[in-house]
Structures are given as structure tokens and as C-alpha cells.
Amino acid sequence: SKKLIEMLRQAGATEVHMRIVSPEVLWPCFYGIDTDTRDQLIAANMTNDEMCEWMGADSLAFISLPGLRESLPDVREPSFCEACFSGDYPVEIPPSTAKKSFMTKADFAAEYARESEKAEKTQVTL
């Protein structure tokens, strides 16, 4: 966005008003997007005015989360993950996973094996 605004200004634009078609990404994604801390997210660390100034835009606006939901009229309940916008994750994030944003299949298999092993040890035979 910053580079695009710079290019528009160089091309002669006197005003640049940014409109983002998603809500602000405020929370890390542990489901495949490479963000594992809030420090990596500009919207989590700057106000709207600060982001606007940083990127060189005259104004900046995002769609709201309710606005995003309303834009999908056929979806009664969200059928997509919105944790990066709201911080409400669909499943609890294990502390070990929270340290990294992406688990490889091998990581997942190893984690699952450890959890299964723990469960087997705690089973009671009647």
C-alpha cells in the first residue's frame, strides 16, 4: 500500500484515499498466514491516523467486521475464520503452537502423537 501510494503521488495524484476491503488484521493467524505475534501487525500497533501518515494517504478506512458479514448475504453464520480480525479463535491455540504461526504436517503428527500417548496413559480400564 505504501509503495502504491508513492507511485500514485509520483504520477500526479493530489489526494489518495485508501479503502481496504477487509477489517483490520489485529490478531495473529495460527492457521497458515505467517504472523505469530501482534508486533508484526501494523493495525495492532498504530491508530488509523498513524497508519495513514505512515503510508502517505490522505485518508484510510477499513470495512467493519459486521460490514464484511453483511456483504455475504447467503452466509447466516460466518463460515470463514475471522480470528485475525476479532481475536476469537475457533479452537484453543496450544501454547506451543502460539509460538509459531504454521505447523508442518510432521509437527502436527508429532504433537498429535504426544497428546494420544498422554491420553492412553490416563485411560482407566474397568
C-alpha positions as CSV (number, residue, x, y, z in Angstrom):
1,S,0.0,0.0,0.0
2,K,2.8,2.4,0.9
3,K,4.6,1.8,-2.4
4,L,1.3,2.1,-4.4
5,I,0.5,5.5,-2.8
6,E,4.0,6.6,-3.5
7,M,3.6,5.6,-7.2
8,L,0.2,7.4,-7.4
9,R,1.7,10.6,-5.9
10,Q,4.6,10.4,-8.4
11,A,2.1,10.1,-11.2
12,G,0.4,13.3,-10.1
13,A,-2.3,12.3,-7.7
14,T,-3.0,15.2,-5.4
15,E,-5.1,13.1,-3.0
16,V,-5.1,9.4,-2.2
17,H,-7.8,7.8,-0.1
18,M,-7.2,4.2,0.8
19,R,-10.1,1.8,1.3
20,I,-9.4,-1.7,2.5
21,V,-12.0,-4.4,1.8
22,S,-11.3,-6.3,5.0
23,P,-11.4,-5.4,8.6
24,E,-8.1,-4.5,10.3
25,V,-5.9,-7.6,10.9
26,L,-5.3,-7.2,14.7
27,W,-4.6,-10.8,15.8
28,P,-2.0,-13.4,14.8
29,C,-3.1,-16.2,12.5
30,F,-2.1,-19.7,13.5
31,Y,-3.9,-21.3,10.5
32,G,-1.4,-20.6,7.7
33,I,-0.8,-16.9,7.4
34,D,2.7,-16.2,8.6
35,T,2.0,-13.9,11.6
36,D,2.7,-15.3,15.0
37,T,2.8,-12.1,17.1
38,R,0.8,-8.9,17.2
39,D,4.0,-7.0,16.9
40,Q,4.1,-8.0,13.2
41,L,0.7,-6.4,12.5
42,I,0.6,-2.7,11.7
43,A,-3.1,-2.2,12.6
44,A,-2.5,-3.8,16.0
45,N,0.2,-1.2,16.8
46,M,-0.9,2.0,15.1
47,T,-4.0,4.1,15.2
48,N,-5.8,4.7,11.9
49,D,-4.3,8.2,11.7
50,E,-0.8,6.8,12.3
51,M,-1.2,4.2,9.6
52,C,-2.5,6.9,7.2
53,E,0.5,9.1,7.9
54,W,3.0,6.2,7.7
55,M,1.7,5.1,4.3
56,G,1.2,8.7,3.0
57,A,-2.5,8.5,2.3
58,D,-5.0,11.4,2.9
59,S,-7.5,9.0,4.5
60,L,-7.7,5.3,5.3
61,A,-10.8,3.2,6.1
62,F,-11.5,-0.5,6.5
63,I,-14.7,-2.4,6.2
64,S,-16.1,-3.3,9.6
65,L,-16.4,-6.9,10.7
66,P,-20.2,-6.6,10.7
67,G,-20.0,-4.9,7.3
68,L,-17.9,-7.9,6.0
69,R,-20.5,-10.3,7.3
70,E,-23.4,-8.3,5.8
71,S,-21.6,-8.3,2.4
72,L,-22.1,-12.1,2.4
73,P,-25.9,-12.3,2.4
74,D,-26.0,-16.1,1.8
75,V,-24.0,-16.8,4.9
76,R,-26.2,-16.9,8.0
77,E,-23.3,-17.6,10.4
78,P,-19.7,-17.0,9.5
79,S,-18.4,-20.0,7.5
80,F,-14.9,-18.5,7.5
81,C,-12.4,-17.9,10.2
82,E,-12.4,-14.3,11.5
83,A,-9.9,-14.7,14.3
84,C,-7.4,-12.4,12.8
85,F,-10.0,-9.6,12.9
86,S,-11.7,-10.4,16.2
87,G,-9.2,-12.4,18.3
88,D,-11.9,-15.1,18.7
89,Y,-10.2,-18.3,17.6
90,P,-12.5,-21.3,16.6
91,V,-10.3,-23.6,18.7
92,E,-8.0,-23.0,21.6
93,I,-4.4,-22.4,20.4
94,P,-1.9,-24.6,22.3
95,P,0.9,-22.5,23.8
96,S,3.5,-24.5,21.8
97,T,1.7,-23.6,18.6
98,A,1.2,-20.0,19.6
99,K,4.9,-19.5,19.3
100,K,4.8,-20.2,15.6
101,S,2.1,-19.5,13.1
102,F,2.4,-22.5,11.0
103,M,2.7,-26.2,11.8
104,T,4.1,-28.6,9.2
105,K,2.4,-32.0,8.8
106,A,5.3,-33.5,10.7
107,D,4.9,-31.0,13.6
108,F,1.2,-31.8,13.7
109,A,1.8,-35.5,13.6
110,A,4.3,-35.3,16.4
111,E,2.0,-33.1,18.5
112,Y,-0.9,-35.4,17.9
113,A,1.2,-38.5,18.9
114,R,2.3,-36.8,22.2
115,E,-1.3,-36.0,23.0
116,S,-2.5,-39.5,22.1
117,E,0.2,-41.0,24.2
118,K,-0.8,-38.9,27.2
119,A,-4.4,-39.9,26.7
120,E,-3.6,-43.6,26.6
121,K,-1.6,-43.3,29.9
122,T,-4.5,-41.7,31.6
123,Q,-7.2,-44.2,30.5
124,V,-8.7,-46.3,33.2
125,T,-9.7,-49.9,32.4
126,L,-12.8,-51.1,34.2
